[in-house]
Amino acid sequence: MQLSQKETLLLKDLKEQEQICIEKYNHYASEAKDGQLKGMLTNIAKVEQKHYDTVTQIMNGTVPTTQSGGGNQQQQQTPPTFTPTYKAGINDQNKQKDSYLCIDLLSTEKHVSSLYNTAIFEFKDANVRQVLNHIQKEEQQHGEQIFEYMNQNGMYG
């Protein structure tokens, strides 16, 4: 598959963003105070690594199928259910720290999802568009998981 200069630049940008996501999720997993949050962030980091690998494959001329294009869909389809760790209305230091991590990651997911949205419209190969769309959906699911965690722990709204 021959990529245009524009497609190559978009993929380079996506790859850099995925690298940042991997680093952020791994770092924040080590910083998180709540065990549920640590687990969720560790799992998302693994999916982000698959996204990075997929973008790299496309840059190298291989279009993976959507099955290998972004991880295990069954695992990502339904957001996990969280048992509230923090009580609503009580803002202890651990809750504030975890809330900050979640807010930053939610902003990151919004940004990355937007980049995929732009890229999807710029690629001429329908299979590449399908793979990028699949990754974008998983990015949105990551945001949904973060929102659900925040909502259950009185951090949202």
C-alpha positions in Angstrom: 0.0 0.0 0.0 1.4 3.4 -1.0 0.6 6.2 1.4 0.4 9.9 0.4 2.5 12.4 2.2 -0.5 13.7 4.0 -1.5 10.2 5.1 2.0 9.5 6.3 2.1 12.8 8.3 -1.3 11.9 9.9 -0.1 8.5 10.9 3.1 10.0 12.4 0.9 12.3 14.5 -1.3 9.4 15.6 1.7 7.3 16.5 3.1 10.1 18.6 -0.2 10.6 20.3 -0.5 6.8 21.0 3.0 6.9 22.5 2.0 9.7 24.8 -1.2 7.8 25.8 0.9 4.7 26.6 3.3 6.7 28.8 0.5 8.6 30.5 -1.6 5.6 31.3 1.3 3.6 32.6 2.6 6.6 34.7 -0.8 7.4 36.0 -1.5 3.8 36.9 1.6 3.9 39.1 0.4 7.3 40.6 -3.3 6.4 41.2 -4.3 5.8 44.8 -7.4 3.6 44.1 -6.7 0.0 43.1 -9.7 0.0 40.7 -8.3 3.0 38.9 -4.9 1.5 38.8 -6.3 -1.6 37.2 -8.4 0.3 34.7 -5.5 2.5 33.6 -3.2 -0.5 33.3 -5.7 -2.3 31.0 -6.2 0.8 28.9 -2.4 1.2 28.5 -2.3 -2.3 27.0 -5.0 -1.4 24.4 -3.1 1.9 23.6 0.0 -0.2 22.9 -2.1 -2.2 20.4 -3.2 1.0 18.8 0.4 2.1 18.5 1.4 -1.2 17.0 -1.5 -1.0 14.5 -0.6 2.6 13.4 3.0 1.4 13.0 1.8 -1.5 10.8 -0.2 0.9 8.6 2.9 3.1 8.3 4.8 0.1 7.1 2.2 -0.7 4.4 0.2 -3.4 6.2 -3.5 -2.9 6.9 -4.5 -5.2 9.8 -8.0 -6.4 10.1 -10.2 -4.7 12.7 -9.9 -7.8 14.9 -6.2 -7.1 15.3 -6.6 -3.4 14.9 -7.3 -2.4 18.4 -7.6 -5.1 20.9 -10.2 -7.4 22.3 -13.6 -5.9 21.5 -15.5 -8.0 23.9 -13.3 -6.7 26.7 -13.9 -3.1 25.6 -17.6 -3.2 24.7 -19.1 -2.7 28.1 -17.6 -0.3 30.6 -16.6 -2.0 33.8 -18.7 -1.5 36.9 -17.0 0.3 39.7 -17.6 0.1 43.4 -17.3 3.6 44.7 -14.1 4.1 46.6 -14.6 7.7 47.4 -17.7 9.3 48.9 -19.5 12.1 47.1 -19.0 15.5 48.8 -15.8 14.4 50.6 -12.6 15.6 48.9 -9.7 13.9 50.6 -6.2 14.2 49.0 -6.4 10.7 47.4 -9.7 11.6 45.7 -8.3 14.9 44.5 -5.2 13.2 43.1 -7.2 10.5 41.3 -9.7 13.0 40.0 -6.9 15.1 38.5 -5.5 12.0 36.8 -8.9 11.2 35.4 -9.6 14.7 34.2 -6.3 14.8 32.4 -6.8 11.4 30.8 -10.4 12.3 29.7 -9.0 15.4 28.0 -6.4 13.3 26.3 -8.9 10.8 25.0 -11.1 13.6 23.6 -8.1 15.0 21.8 -6.9 11.6 20.4 -10.4 10.7 19.3 -10.7 14.0 17.4 -7.4 13.3 15.7 -8.7 9.9 14.5 -11.9 11.6 13.4 -9.9 13.9 11.1 -7.6 11.1 9.8 -10.6 8.9 8.9 -11.7 11.4 6.4 -8.2 11.9 4.9 -7.4 8.3 3.9 -8.3 7.0 0.5 -8.0 3.3 1.4 -11.4 2.1 2.9 -9.7 -0.7 4.9 -7.4 1.9 6.6 -10.4 4.1 7.3 -12.2 1.1 8.9 -9.2 0.3 11.1 -8.8 3.9 12.2 -12.6 4.1 12.9 -12.3 1.0 15.1 -9.5 2.5 17.1 -11.4 5.8 17.4 -14.4 3.8 18.9 -12.0 2.2 21.4 -10.6 5.7 22.3 -14.2 6.8 23.0 -14.8 3.7 25.1 -11.7 4.6 27.2 -13.3 8.0 27.8 -16.5 6.3 28.7 -14.7 4.1 31.3 -13.0 7.1 32.8 -16.3 9.0 33.0 -18.0 6.0 34.6 -15.2 5.7 37.2 -15.4 9.5 37.9 -19.2 9.4 38.1 -19.3 6.5 40.5 -16.8 8.2 42.7 -18.4 11.7 42.9 -15.8 13.3 40.7 -17.9 14.3 37.7 -20.4 17.2 37.6 
